Amino acid sequence: MDTTLSMTNSSRFQVSEFILMGLPGIHEWQHWLSLPLALIYILALGANILILITIQHEPSLHQPMYRLLGVLAIVDISLATTIMPKILAILWFDAKAISLPECFAQIYAIHSFMGMESGIFLCMAVDRYVAICYPLQYPAIVTEPFVIKATLSMVLRNGLLTIPVPVLAAQRHYCSRNEIDHCLCSNLGVTSLACDDITINRFYQLALAWIMFGSDMGLVFASYALIIRSVLRLNSAEATSKALSTCSSHLILILFFYTAVIVVSVTQLAGRKVPVIPALFNVLHSVMPPAFNPMVYALRTQELRVGFQKVLGLGANVSRK
């Protein structure tokens, strides 16, 4: 009788907050990771803000390709800022508690911005496809209104399709455990603490991954397959080299992003014995692309390098090679 009553009371109890324990298995020395993570975060913020300022101030960069790069910079800043302040607070100040609404909001933001990043990569792939395969029609097709419509469509797609993720998580009943063995609120990490069935949560998470990342990745690689086919038909080696160089930066970022998505997914499935690996990869996947993307474009795009030097006051020493 007492046991039954205890179980009933436990099932009615709802936890008021979650505790983010940090990286599993290395709690004792995880604070040593705070310095490199903080440096990566500062680099991501500084580099992406520099890209935005440069694109805004340099008239030669007022082109659709660079406008999309500016949107990507905003998404990168938002994605990194969604998780890094809380992670650093955990590592520096042991601020592990997070309210349920804050946790569900973080779940929504992570999914939305990750989906937007994938969507912007798709828009950039379409931009390069039209520029290389239909160069004469490019100025008429890829215009400022095109960039605005493409960006808004990605915001609406990811903003709306992601809403059920935190809503379904909030509908679960959290009656006993409230310790999340992670340093951020991941959907499956949170819902695994629920006392009721989470089949619908798992199903929607999988469906969302296929709808957003799967379709984007398929269309991106289809675009590049058509680009490569078109480039290989060019008679001039110089024209081929020039065509490929215009999309090399974008291709590097795409390969890095989707490879990271696949690695994180695989480690989530295979990381039961060493849970710190998928947890760490999950964090790095949210902060490394924002730091990595600007560096690739800065190193491989001459117009952007020249713009950086002008903004930083080095324009007098710039020589256009």
Secondary structure, DSSP 8 states (H G I E B T S, - for coil): -HHHHHHHHHHH---SEEEE--STT-TTTGGGGHHHHHHHHHHHHHHHHHHHHHHHH-GGG-SHHHHHHHHHHHHHHHHHHHHHHHHHHHHHH---EEEHHHHHHHHHHHHHHHHHHHHHHHHHHHHHHHHHHSTTTHHHHS-HHHHHHHHHHHHHHHHHHTTHHHHHHHHS---S--EESSSS--HHHHHTT-SS--HHHHHHHHHHHIIIIIHHHHHHHHHHHHHHHHHHT-S-HHHHHHHHHTTHHHHHHHHHHHHHHHHHHHHHHH-SSSTHHHHHHHHHHHHHHHHHHHHHHHHH-HHHHHHHHHHTT-GGG----
